[in-house]
Amino acid sequence: MKRAIVTLFVGLALAACESQGTAPKEAPPPEPKPMEKKAEPAEAAEGPQVPVSADFEEQAEAQITADNYNAELDKLAAEIEGE
């Protein structure tokens, strides 16, 4: 009995799918708009400049030498622990 009911439902489902016919034609996608020119990074960079590690390389090379690197490292460690 269950097999007959399942077969009936499957048959009705297939008949319903076929009776819908072909899908209506979709409109073609719109033409893509031309891209706007984006601002260059230099133009967009307004406001305060944040220092980065590259800004301090020359200063660090002048201050830290092979003779005093341990002392400088200890100062940095103390500064970090103090925060």
C-alpha positions in Angstrom: 0.0 0.0 0.0 2.8 2.4 0.9 4.5 1.6 -2.4 1.3 2.6 -4.3 1.0 5.9 -2.4 4.7 6.8 -3.0 4.4 5.9 -6.7 1.2 8.1 -7.0 3.0 11.1 -5.3 6.1 10.7 -7.5 3.9 10.5 -10.6 1.9 13.6 -9.6 5.2 15.5 -8.9 6.6 14.6 -12.3 3.3 15.6 -14.0 3.3 18.9 -12.1 6.9 19.6 -13.3 6.1 18.8 -16.9 2.9 20.9 -16.9 4.7 24.1 -16.1 6.2 24.2 -19.6 9.3 26.1 -20.4 10.5 28.8 -18.2 9.9 32.4 -19.5 12.9 33.9 -21.2 14.9 36.1 -18.9 15.9 39.6 -19.9 19.6 39.8 -20.7 21.8 41.2 -17.9 22.3 44.9 -18.0 25.5 46.3 -19.5 28.2 46.8 -16.9 28.9 50.3 -15.9 32.4 51.7 -16.5 34.5 51.7 -13.3 35.1 55.0 -11.6 38.7 56.1 -11.1 39.6 55.4 -7.5 41.7 57.9 -5.6 45.4 57.2 -5.4 46.7 56.3 -2.0 48.6 59.6 -1.8 45.4 61.5 -2.5 43.4 59.4 0.0 45.9 59.7 2.8 44.7 62.7 4.7 45.0 63.1 8.4 47.8 62.3 10.9 50.5 59.9 9.7 51.1 56.9 11.9 54.8 56.1 12.3 55.9 52.6 11.2 59.0 50.5 11.9 60.6 51.7 8.6 60.5 55.3 10.0 62.8 54.2 12.9 65.4 52.0 11.1 68.0 54.7 10.6 67.7 55.9 14.1 68.0 52.4 15.5 71.0 51.6 13.3 72.8 54.7 14.7 71.9 54.1 18.3 72.2 50.3 18.6 75.6 48.8 18.1 77.2 45.5 18.7 78.7 46.8 22.0 75.4 48.1 23.5 72.7 45.9 22.1 72.2 44.0 25.4 71.7 47.3 27.3 69.2 48.5 24.7 67.3 45.2 24.8 67.1 45.4 28.6 65.7 49.0 28.3 63.1 47.8 25.8 62.1 44.9 28.1 61.8 47.2 31.1 59.7 49.6 29.1 57.3 46.9 28.0 57.0 45.4 31.5 56.4 48.9 32.9 53.3 49.4 30.7 
